[in-house]
Amino acid sequence: MSTQRFDVIVIGAGQAGLATGYHLAARGMRFTILEAHERIGESWRRRWDSLRVFTAARYDALPGMRFPAPPHSFPTKDEVADFLEAYARQMALPVRTGVRVQSLRRADDGTVGYAAVTDTDVFEAPQVVIASGAFDEPKIPDFAADLRPEITQLHSSAYRNRSQLAPGAVLVVGASNSGGEIAFDAAGDHETWLSGRDTGQMPFTIESRLARLFDVPFWFAINHVVTVRTPIGRKARPYVQLHGGPLERVRPSDLAAAGVQRVTARTVGVRDGLPLLDDGQVLHVSNVVWATGFLHTYPWVDLPVIGPDGWPMHERGVSAVPGVYFVGLPFQYAAASHLIGGVGRDARYVVDRMVAASRGGITGAAPARSQTGWE
């Protein structure tokens, strides 16, 4: 197993890792970006077929490159994946694909540095950026194992289209945007139920003319008003991180028109091998799609930077452990932090601190603050 050394290791080549790479290159840092998938953008390509992003293309730029689409269009997931791939190529970023980090720990030689261990190589650097995202491990309730074995079960991250479903009714559990869009799609040729709390809806559809009038102030608000520095931002942050947002594209009226049977009762268990709702209903379905979100876990990070709630401990991406940083977390600084067009500012902030730390200007350490509050 060979060892390679750099100034910085970036883990993850999604929009966060690539934006970080752009700013590192601009500051003359010697770095590498490690991507677990064989192709840049693969995590986008694996989403459901009909997915389009919820921000217009004019707000989907990365540092130094606009999104190549009409400004008021909403790119498909494959267009986003291709954009990320083209961005890495255009910016000549040193991305190594098919390299999954098995462990991130302190370097063995006792120096102030870190080792990202893969199956074949060890990458060492005094500074590391974790840009792997917070949506890796699907969250599925334990009682799912008690459903009848003939019931087809999928997490929303594995759903592509209706061809994966068995004949018969479908229950989609979780009624935020992912669940709503998947239920709408499934209803094309299946009796479909959508279970979960009412998440509300945006006051207008995101593709309407009215939305265009509000998109500039809305984008300004989620970047500069709803932040960790403001009372409204600090109040909104835990909700944004832990709950699904209001329906944006597929609305309750669309679901009703498609024939989706909407129930606000939660799916809480199993009775006779079938899904049980908290109002006592038992649903006779042949398919269950779990649009129940993701666990926030970093089992491969062997450093004291993850809080007991599973979220990274940081202040604007700077952890309490000198040399360890995060980019691309939900609400890292602002409500837009995890969006394609929102990661650039956070990446620049983190890289500025990394450069200062490498020159001895600051330590790079921050108070131990978890993503959801002070520890």
C-alpha positions as CSV (number, residue, x, y, z in Angstrom):
1,M,0.0,0.0,0.0
2,S,1.6,3.3,-1.2
3,T,1.5,6.6,0.7
4,Q,0.9,9.9,-1.2
5,R,1.2,13.3,0.5
6,F,-0.5,16.6,-0.3
7,D,-1.2,19.9,1.2
8,V,-4.9,19.1,1.4
9,I,-7.1,16.1,0.9
10,V,-10.7,16.7,-0.2
11,I,-13.1,13.8,0.3
12,G,-16.0,13.9,-2.1
13,A,-16.3,15.2,-5.6
14,G,-19.9,16.5,-5.5
15,Q,-20.7,20.2,-5.8
16,A,-19.1,20.9,-2.4
17,G,-15.8,19.1,-3.1
18,L,-15.5,20.6,-6.5
19,A,-16.2,24.1,-5.3
20,T,-13.5,23.6,-2.6
21,G,-11.1,22.3,-5.2
22,Y,-11.7,25.5,-7.3
23,H,-10.7,27.7,-4.4
24,L,-7.7,25.5,-3.4
25,A,-6.4,25.7,-7.0
26,A,-6.8,29.5,-7.0
27,R,-4.7,29.7,-3.8
28,G,-2.0,27.5,-5.2
29,M,-2.5,24.6,-2.8
30,R,-1.4,21.1,-3.8
31,F,-4.4,18.8,-3.3
32,T,-6.3,15.8,-4.4
33,I,-10.1,15.1,-4.5
34,L,-11.1,11.5,-3.7
35,E,-14.4,10.3,-5.1
36,A,-15.9,7.0,-4.2
37,H,-18.0,6.6,-7.3
38,E,-16.4,5.6,-10.6
39,R,-17.8,8.8,-12.3
40,I,-18.3,12.4,-11.1
41,G,-22.0,13.1,-10.6
42,E,-23.0,9.5,-10.1
43,S,-24.9,10.2,-6.9
44,W,-27.1,12.5,-9.0
45,R,-27.5,10.0,-11.8
46,R,-28.8,7.4,-9.4
47,R,-31.8,9.5,-8.3
48,W,-35.3,8.9,-9.6
49,D,-35.7,9.5,-13.4
50,S,-38.1,12.4,-13.3
51,L,-36.2,14.4,-10.7
52,R,-35.4,18.0,-11.5
53,V,-33.7,20.4,-9.1
54,F,-35.8,23.0,-7.2
55,T,-33.6,26.0,-8.1
56,A,-33.6,27.6,-11.5
57,A,-30.4,27.2,-13.6
58,R,-29.5,30.8,-12.9
59,Y,-28.8,29.8,-9.3
60,D,-27.1,26.5,-10.1
61,A,-23.7,28.0,-10.9
62,L,-20.4,26.8,-9.4
63,P,-17.5,29.2,-8.8
64,G,-16.2,30.3,-12.2
65,M,-18.8,28.5,-14.3
66,R,-22.5,29.1,-15.0
67,F,-24.9,26.3,-15.4
68,P,-25.3,25.7,-19.2
69,A,-29.1,26.0,-19.5
70,P,-31.7,28.7,-19.9
71,P,-31.7,30.8,-16.7
72,H,-35.3,30.1,-15.7
73,S,-35.2,26.4,-16.5
74,F,-35.0,23.7,-13.9
75,P,-32.2,21.1,-14.8
76,T,-32.8,17.4,-14.7
77,K,-30.7,15.3,-12.4
78,D,-28.7,14.0,-15.3
79,E,-28.0,17.5,-16.5
80,V,-26.6,18.3,-13.1
81,A,-24.4,15.2,-13.1
82,D,-23.0,16.2,-16.5
83,F,-22.4,19.8,-15.3
84,L,-20.4,18.6,-12.4
85,E,-18.3,16.3,-14.7
86,A,-17.8,19.2,-17.2
87,Y,-16.9,21.5,-14.3
88,A,-14.1,19.3,-13.0
89,R,-12.8,18.9,-16.5
90,Q,-13.0,22.6,-17.3
91,M,-11.3,23.6,-14.1
92,A,-8.7,20.8,-14.4
93,L,-9.4,19.6,-10.9
94,P,-7.4,16.6,-9.7
95,V,-10.2,14.2,-9.0
96,R,-9.5,10.5,-8.4
97,T,-12.7,8.5,-9.0
98,G,-13.4,5.0,-7.7
99,V,-11.4,5.8,-4.5
100,R,-13.5,5.2,-1.4
101,V,-12.1,6.3,1.9
102,Q,-12.4,3.5,4.4
103,S,-10.9,5.5,7.4
104,L,-9.9,9.0,8.1
105,R,-7.5,9.2,11.1
106,R,-4.4,10.9,12.4
107,A,-1.3,10.1,10.4
108,D,0.9,7.3,11.9
109,D,4.1,9.2,11.9
110,G,3.0,11.4,14.8
111,T,3.1,14.6,12.8
112,V,0.2,17.1,12.8
113,G,-1.6,15.5,9.9
114,Y,-4.2,13.1,8.7
115,A,-4.4,9.9,6.7
116,A,-7.2,9.0,4.4
117,V,-7.0,5.2,4.0
118,T,-8.4,3.5,1.0
119,D,-8.3,-0.1,-0.2
120,T,-5.1,0.4,-2.1
121,D,-3.4,3.7,-1.0
122,V,-3.0,6.0,1.9
123,F,-3.3,9.8,1.3
124,E,-1.7,12.1,3.9
125,A,-2.0,15.8,4.4
126,P,-1.9,18.3,7.3
127,Q,-5.4,19.5,6.3
128,V,-8.5,17.6,5.1
129,V,-11.9,18.7,3.9
130,I,-14.9,16.3,4.4
131,A,-17.2,17.2,1.5
132,S,-18.9,13.8,1.2
133,G,-22.4,15.1,2.1
134,A,-24.8,14.2,4.8
135,F,-27.2,11.9,2.8
136,D,-25.3,8.6,2.4
137,E,-27.1,6.1,4.7
138,P,-30.8,5.6,4.1
139,K,-33.0,5.8,7.2
140,I,-35.5,2.9,7.3
141,P,-37.5,2.0,10.4
142,D,-36.7,-1.3,12.1
143,F,-40.2,-2.6,11.7
144,A,-39.7,-2.7,8.0
145,A,-38.1,-6.1,8.5
146,D,-41.5,-7.4,9.7
147,L,-43.3,-6.7,6.5
148,R,-44.3,-9.7,4.4
149,P,-41.3,-10.9,2.3
150,E,-43.4,-10.6,-0.9
151,I,-43.8,-6.8,-0.4
152,T,-41.2,-4.9,-2.5
153,Q,-39.4,-2.4,-0.4
154,L,-37.2,0.5,-1.7
155,H,-35.7,3.5,-0.1
156,S,-36.3,6.7,-2.1
157,S,-32.6,6.9,-2.9
158,A,-32.9,3.6,-4.8
159,Y,-36.2,4.4,-6.6
160,R,-35.8,5.1,-10.3
161,N,-39.2,4.5,-11.9
162,R,-42.3,2.4,-11.8
163,S,-40.6,-0.6,-13.5
164,Q,-39.1,-1.4,-10.1
165,L,-42.5,-1.9,-8.5
166,A,-44.5,-5.1,-8.3
167,P,-48.1,-5.3,-9.5
168,G,-50.4,-3.9,-6.9
169,A,-50.8,-0.9,-4.6
170,V,-47.9,1.3,-3.4
171,L,-47.4,3.0,-0.1
172,V,-44.9,5.9,0.0
173,V,-43.9,6.7,3.5
174,G,-42.8,10.3,4.0
175,A,-44.7,13.2,2.5
176,S,-42.0,15.9,1.8
177,N,-40.8,16.6,-1.7
178,S,-39.1,13.3,-2.4
179,G,-42.1,11.3,-1.2
180,G,-44.6,13.6,-3.0
181,E,-42.8,13.3,-6.4
182,I,-42.3,9.5,-6.1
183,A,-46.0,9.1,-5.2
184,F,-47.0,11.2,-8.1
185,D,-44.8,9.1,-10.4
186,A,-46.0,5.7,-9.0
187,A,-49.7,6.8,-9.4
188,G,-49.2,6.6,-13.2
189,D,-50.2,2.9,-13.1
190,H,-50.5,1.9,-9.5
191,E,-53.0,2.6,-6.7
192,T,-50.8,4.8,-4.5
193,W,-51.0,5.9,-0.9
194,L,-48.9,8.7,0.6
195,S,-48.4,8.6,4.4
196,G,-46.9,11.3,6.6
197,R,-47.4,14.6,8.3
198,D,-48.6,17.6,6.2
199,T,-45.4,19.5,5.3
200,G,-47.3,22.3,3.7
201,Q,-46.6,23.8,0.3
202,M,-45.0,26.8,-1.2
203,P,-47.4,29.7,-1.9
204,F,-46.9,29.3,-5.6
205,T,-45.4,26.7,-7.9
206,I,-41.6,27.2,-8.5
207,E,-42.0,27.3,-12.2
208,S,-44.8,29.9,-12.4
209,R,-44.4,33.5,-13.5
210,L,-45.2,34.6,-10.0
211,A,-42.2,32.6,-8.7
212,R,-39.9,34.5,-11.1
213,L,-40.9,37.8,-9.4
214,F,-39.9,36.4,-6.0
215,D,-36.8,34.3,-6.9
216,V,-34.3,37.1,-6.5
217,P,-35.4,38.2,-3.0
218,F,-35.9,34.5,-2.0
219,W,-32.4,33.6,-3.1
220,F,-31.0,36.7,-1.3
221,A,-32.9,35.6,1.9
222,I,-31.7,32.0,2.0
223,N,-28.1,33.2,1.4
224,H,-27.9,36.3,3.5
225,V,-30.9,36.5,5.9
226,V,-31.6,33.0,7.0
227,T,-28.1,32.3,8.4
228,V,-26.5,31.2,11.7
229,R,-25.8,34.9,12.4
230,T,-29.5,35.9,12.6
231,P,-32.2,35.0,15.0
232,I,-34.5,33.8,12.3
233,G,-31.7,31.6,10.9
234,R,-30.8,30.1,14.2
235,K,-34.5,29.3,14.8
236,A,-35.0,27.8,11.3
237,R,-31.7,25.8,11.2
238,P,-32.8,22.7,13.3
239,Y,-36.1,22.4,11.4
240,V,-34.4,22.7,8.0
241,Q,-31.9,20.0,9.0
242,L,-34.2,17.5,10.6
243,H,-37.5,17.9,8.6
244,G,-38.6,17.8,5.1
245,G,-39.6,21.1,3.5
246,P,-42.9,22.2,2.0
247,L,-44.0,20.8,-1.3
248,E,-42.5,22.8,-4.2
249,R,-43.3,21.2,-7.6
250,V,-45.8,18.5,-7.0
251,R,-48.5,20.0,-4.8
252,P,-51.4,18.5,-2.9
253,S,-53.8,19.3,-5.8
254,D,-51.5,17.5,-8.2
255,L,-51.4,14.5,-6.0
256,A,-55.2,14.4,-5.7
257,A,-55.6,14.8,-9.5
258,A,-53.2,11.9,-10.0
259,G,-55.3,9.7,-7.7
260,V,-52.9,9.5,-4.8
261,Q,-54.6,8.7,-1.6
262,R,-53.1,11.2,0.9
263,V,-53.2,10.2,4.6
264,T,-51.6,12.4,7.3
265,A,-51.5,9.4,9.6
266,R,-47.9,8.2,10.1
267,T,-46.8,4.6,9.3
268,V,-45.8,3.3,12.7
269,G,-45.6,-0.4,12.5
270,V,-46.7,-3.7,11.1
271,R,-49.8,-5.9,11.6
272,D,-50.1,-9.3,10.0
273,G,-47.2,-8.4,7.8
274,L,-48.8,-5.2,6.4
275,P,-48.1,-1.5,7.1
276,L,-49.9,-0.1,10.1
277,L,-50.8,3.6,10.4
278,D,-51.1,5.4,13.7
279,D,-54.9,5.8,13.1
280,G,-55.3,2.0,13.1
281,Q,-55.5,1.5,9.4
282,V,-53.8,-1.5,7.8
283,L,-52.9,-1.0,4.2
284,H,-52.9,-3.9,1.8
285,V,-50.1,-2.9,-0.5
286,S,-47.6,-4.8,-2.6
287,N,-44.9,-2.1,-2.5
288,V,-43.4,0.3,0.1
289,V,-41.2,3.2,-0.8
290,W,-39.4,4.7,2.2
291,A,-39.0,8.4,1.7
292,T,-37.9,8.7,5.3
293,G,-34.6,10.5,4.9
294,F,-31.1,9.6,5.8
295,L,-29.0,8.8,8.9
296,H,-26.3,11.3,9.7
297,T,-23.4,9.0,10.4
298,Y,-19.7,9.1,9.6
299,P,-18.4,5.7,10.8
300,W,-15.2,6.1,8.8
301,V,-14.2,9.3,10.5
302,D,-11.9,8.3,13.4
303,L,-11.5,11.8,14.7
304,P,-13.4,13.7,17.5
305,V,-15.3,15.9,15.1
306,I,-18.7,14.2,15.1
307,G,-21.2,15.0,17.9
308,P,-23.5,12.5,19.7
309,D,-26.3,13.5,17.5
310,G,-24.4,12.2,14.4
311,W,-23.8,15.7,13.0
312,P,-20.3,17.2,12.6
313,M,-19.2,19.7,15.2
314,H,-18.0,22.9,13.5
315,E,-18.3,26.6,13.2
316,R,-18.9,27.6,9.5
317,G,-17.2,24.4,8.5
318,V,-14.2,24.8,10.7
319,S,-14.0,22.0,13.3
320,A,-12.5,22.1,16.8
321,V,-9.7,19.7,15.5
322,P,-7.0,21.8,13.8
323,G,-6.8,21.0,10.1
324,V,-10.2,19.3,9.8
325,Y,-13.0,21.0,7.8
326,F,-16.4,20.4,6.4
327,V,-18.1,21.8,3.2
328,G,-21.6,21.1,1.8
329,L,-23.5,20.4,5.1
330,P,-27.2,21.3,5.3
331,F,-27.4,24.9,6.7
332,Q,-23.6,24.9,7.2
333,Y,-23.9,28.7,7.3
334,A,-27.1,29.6,5.5
335,A,-30.2,27.9,4.3
336,A,-28.6,27.7,0.8
337,S,-25.4,26.1,2.0
338,H,-26.1,22.6,0.6
339,L,-27.5,23.8,-2.7
340,I,-25.4,23.8,-5.9
341,G,-25.3,27.6,-6.1
342,G,-24.8,27.9,-2.3
343,V,-21.7,25.8,-1.7
344,G,-19.2,28.2,-3.3
345,R,-19.3,30.8,-0.5
346,D,-18.8,28.2,2.2
347,A,-16.0,26.6,0.2
348,R,-14.2,30.0,-0.1
349,Y,-14.6,30.7,3.6
350,V,-13.1,27.3,4.6
351,V,-10.2,27.6,2.1
352,D,-9.4,31.1,3.3
353,R,-9.0,29.7,6.8
354,M,-7.0,26.7,5.6
355,V,-4.6,29.0,3.8
356,A,-4.2,31.2,6.9
357,A,-3.6,28.2,9.0
358,S,-1.0,26.8,6.7
359,R,0.8,30.1,6.9
360,G,0.7,30.1,10.7
361,G,-1.9,32.9,10.8
362,I,-4.5,31.0,12.7
363,T,-4.9,27.5,14.2
364,G,-7.9,26.6,12.2
365,A,-9.7,25.4,15.3
366,A,-13.2,26.5,16.3
367,P,-15.4,26.0,19.3
368,A,-17.0,22.6,19.5
369,R,-20.4,23.3,18.1
370,S,-22.6,20.6,16.7
371,Q,-24.6,21.1,13.5
372,T,-27.8,21.3,15.7
373,G,-26.4,23.3,18.6
374,W,-23.7,23.9,21.1
375,E,-22.1,20.9,22.8
